[in-house]
Amino acid sequence: MRVLMLSFEYLPVKVGGLAEAVTSIGEGLVELGNEVVVFTPNHGRNLGEYLFSFAVAFEGRKVSITVRKREQNGVAVYTLSGDVLDTDVYPDWETLLRKAVLFGKASVGLLNSIVGAFKPDVIHAHDWHTVFALGLLKKYFQVRAVFTVHRLNKAKIPAYYFHESNLGELAPYPDIDPEHTACYVADAVTTVSRSYLWEEWGFFGNFDGKVTHVFNGIDCSFWNEELLENSNLPREERRRRILESFGLSDGKAFMFIGRFDRSQKGVDTLLRAIEILSSNPAFGDMRFLIVGKGDPGLEAWARAVENRFPENVRVITDVLPRETVRELYGSVDFVVIPSSFEPFGLVQLEAMCLGAVPIASSVGGLKDTIIDLNADPENATGILVPPRDAFALAKAMILAKELDEKTLERLRENARMRARKDFTWENACRRYLFVYENAVDKAVPFLR
Ligand code: NHF
């Protein structure tokens, strides 16, 4: 099949998990013998070779759009440059809306120029920023369209932006939910885990009959224990060395890695859990590596916890290279993922590939990928706890700390197998192909 993908992120341009997911889907589809073209904004990066320029009408003036193209692992990536298309990936809200509109208009001009050589069988758009591109391409080229929600944004935007895009017919009200509109326009809608689909059924239920889930995957060739610097050393020795490098003595090591935000990633729940644990005798043997940054209030709280418990806690606010993160996963005992919600989550699978046992909230993709020790001890791959519950998390961490080596080894082995077999990008791509062909099972039978 010829697949045209629309996305604001494509590697190496990465802000969150979106870039990894879209790039892996593109490359996975190529590996299965499909032709994949990506349209993405230039974001001021100038990657690839200059191809041509054209003008589009935007906000009552003419804007010159420059097209660049690169081949990346078999995928043809076209970038669109000019005016607001060259800001940061996600600039301030108003500029972002204007950027999404201009991306839509420029995408029409670009497909118009290349359609003789590449007429897509399907357009696959990712997240709400592509709503105008999706609407316009669907309108002018009448191609089957699939829209994937990687994370619901739940914003409303003024109808004006649809009028400016020549999509007034999609804006009957003054305030429009762009995700709802994208799902309405698309012939099929997907999201990245089954539990997220169910948790957000209040939204997705509006598209009952054309919505389903397609799980993301994980690239275990990179997240691989054999590639660790000290892969020959026993795990406890790697842990001891890593903790020492942070100025900590040895102990059971728990790691958090992620954005410090108040709505999703739950570092606040972890900090509260550490405070609760501090009065427990088990605390003396527990070490916490907290990696990430973001909300200044949360960073200050994390620093305060570190200052209060200097023997137990280290906060690392540097952006770490992927290779360093791999070393950490390959050395710590547990990775804590206390998200309030998680469409899919990648951290748990990265950890599972590298033998760090996940302790995670029982939500979204975390719930779908992790088999809980209490629910199914034989097949377990980690421990699930209720979200936003610091007491439950503290209790689970004590339970985890007390686990014997045999149980831990079983958890690690189950987790490795599950990540490698069940959550491959190849599986994801095969299922997307069914969605493209309208041959996939619909959501409802899945949910029952
Ligand atoms: O893995 C890629 C990512 C997900 O849970 C993640 C999220 C955004 O929040 O699909 O998108």
Residues whose N, C-alpha, C, O or C-beta is under 5 A from the ligand:
A	BS01	NHF	G17 L18 A21 H150 R151 V192 E342 P343 F344 G345 L346
